Amino acid sequence: MLAAGLASRLAFRSKPDLLWVGDETLLQHQVATSQAAGFHTLVVSRLPRPEFWSVVNLSAEQGLSRSIHVGLQEIRRKLGSVAVGVLLADQPFVTASDIRAVWHAFSRRPPGVHAVRARYGAVPGHPVFFDPAWDSLVEALTGDRGLGALWRERSDGVFCDVEVKGRPQPSFDIDTESAYHQALMWAREEA
């Protein structure tokens, strides 16, 4: 769970700590969703998060790629050569069902396919799952380039189409105050 962004468009408020529906924060909601899908969830954050399995990204200013590197290193250190899933802390409309659907597609991928990414309608999104064959590619990412950059350059990743009907777009990012308030309105309408 990537949660180490600088939130420069959100008046530098900590996105993971924004209040979500009920008494939980956005990060608590996202971790609970990932765990409900059946996954161990590592949080990559700028601050220590002792309530979660977490690792601190001390160089968040180096961009998204640095958070991915820090998370991958921790997973390899603790769990070895397992598949890795990437979610973003600021996309609260990704559901446990979405995560399971993409994992299901990943676990049944054909030979030579090393990554599977969610696509909601025509919109690419998260989660993304990849196997160790992608580690060197992921480690070569720099700056604010994430896994989407690899998607445009590689032919060994496929999309998993996930239905969106009747709910907010799961790829919706909370990057601004207005996006945060819009997301809260949608979440309360769903509740």
Secondary structure, DSSP 8 states (H G I E B T S, - for coil): -EE----GGGTT--GGGSB-STT-BHHHHHHHHHHHTT---EEEESS--TTSEEEE-TTGGG-HHHHHHHHHHHHHHHH-S--EEE-BTT-TT--HHHHHHHHHHHHT--TT--EEEEEETTEEEEEEEE-GGGHHHHHT--TT--HHHHHHH-SSEEEEEE--TTS--TT----SHHHHHHHHHHHHHH-
